[in-house]
Amino acid sequence: MVSPPYLRGFVISGVAILMLMIQMCCSAPAQAQSPNSPRDESVRLADMTGRWNIEINFADGTKRSLRFDAQEHGKGTFLLVDPMLSRWGPAKPSEAKWTPGDQNSVTFSGAVEFPLGNVGRDPGTLMFKGKFGTPDSISGEVEFAPLVGDRPSKHGTFQATRAGGSGA
């Protein structure tokens, strides 16, 4: 059976329109995402992984330094870097965790023991909330919640820089 010529044009036009719609639907989500935004969670998680040197300035004037080794899947370790530790022996790493947020933000936390004088220790939990300024720097607010005694938390600011620059 031969179809009339006007129907053949309609079928070809219909196929062309269908192909155009499929192309538009499939390519629109890819174009809507900026090239700098993560395409999936694994790309975003990779931005935090690496070694970070962190400088903390508490509101009371106390300054602390530590190293954060951020690993994949939100895991990591803190290592206190403090000149007073020379009296105590080397610091031991403690477990930490991190979570990416929205708009280039990240939170990370873990247990630490700050040295107090020659013999004391101040155990507690550090909680950082920051934003990436660049791929190799994070700044924000920090809170130290002591585990011993009935003392209030200490608040301050921090600056973290990726050790060795990008890709370390």
N, C-alpha and C positions, 0 to 999 in steps of 0.2 A: 504494500500500500504506500502510495506516494502522498506526502503531506503537502498542502498548499505552500507556496513560497512565503507568504506572510507569516505562517506559523514557524518556519525554520528560523527566521530572524528573531522571533520572540523567544525561542528556545535558546539561541545563542546569546541574546541579551540577558536572559535570566541567569544563565551560567556565568556570564561575565560579572553580573551584579552580585551573585552569590560568592564568587571568588574575591571580589573587592571587599565585601563585608567580612569575610574570614580574615583577610589580610589586615584590615583595620582593627578588628577585635584582637588579633594576636599581637600586633605590633604596638598598640596603644599603651599597654601596661609597661612595656620595656622602655618606651620613650618617656613616660611619666616619671620614672625614677631617675634621679640625677646620678651622674657618674660617680660622685663622691659619697653617695649614701650607700650603706651596706645592702646587698641584694638578698642576703640571708643571714641567719644568726651566726654561722661559722665565720663569715667574713668579719662581722662586728667583733666577735670574741678574739680574733687574732690581733686586733688593734691594741688590746691591753696586755697580751702576753709579753714577757720579757722581764728584765731586771730594772727596778726603779729605785733611785736614791731619793729619800723623803726627808725634808727638813720641816720640823714642827715648831711653831711659835705659839705657846699657850698665853692666854690673856694675863696671867700673873707674871709674865716675863721669862718663864722657864722655856728653854729650848731643848729639843731632842732630835736625834737623827736615827733613822733606821733604813734598812733595805727591804724592799718587797719584791719577791720573785713570783710574778704572776704566771701561772700555768694555764693550760687549756681547761675548759669545762668549769671555770669559776673557782679553781683551787689555787693555792699559793702558800708562801711562808713569809713571815716577818723575821728579821734578824736585827736586833738592836745594835747600833753603832754608837758607842759612848766611851769617851776617854776614861771614865771612872771604872769601866769594866776591866781595865788592866790590873786593878786590885783584886778582882773577883775571878779572873780567868776569862776565857773566851765566852761570848754569848752563845746560846743555843737557839736554833731556829724554832719558831712556834707556828702552828697551823693558822692559816688565814683563808678567807674566801672573798670573792669579788663578784659583782653583778653589774652588767651594763644597764644603763638607763636610757632615757630618751634625750634627744638634743645634745649628743656628745657628752653625756654625764655618766659617771660610774660611782659605785659605792664599794668600799672594801673594808673588812674588819678582821680582827683577830686578837688573841691574848698576847700580852707583853708583861714583862717585869722590869720596871724602871729601878735602877739602883738609888738608894737613899743613904746618903752619907757613906761611912766606911763599911757598915754591916747590914743596913736595912734594905728591904726590897718592897716595892710598891706594885703588887700585881693588879692587873685590871684588863679591861677590854678597850681597844682603840677602834673607833668607828669614823671612817673618812667618807665625805660626800664631796665630790669634785667634778670639774668639767675639763675636758681636753682644751687647752689653749692652742696647741699644735699636736701633731701625732706623737711628739716626744716630750710633752709637758702637760701636767695636770695640776690644777690648784683648786682650793676650796676650804671647807671647814672640817675640823676634827673635834672629836669628843673622847675623853678618857674617862671611863666609868670604873672607879676603884672597886675591887672585889672584897677588900677587907675594911672593916670599920663602917661607920655611918657618915661618910663624907660625901659632899656633892661632887658631881662630875666636873671635870676641868674642860674648858672649851678654848679653842684657838683656831689658827689657820695653818695650812700646809702648802708646800710647793713640792711637787714630785717631778723629777726629770729622768728620762730613760737613760740608763747607763750605756755608754757607747753609741748613743744616737740611734737612728732608725734601723730596725732590723736586728737589734742586739739580742 
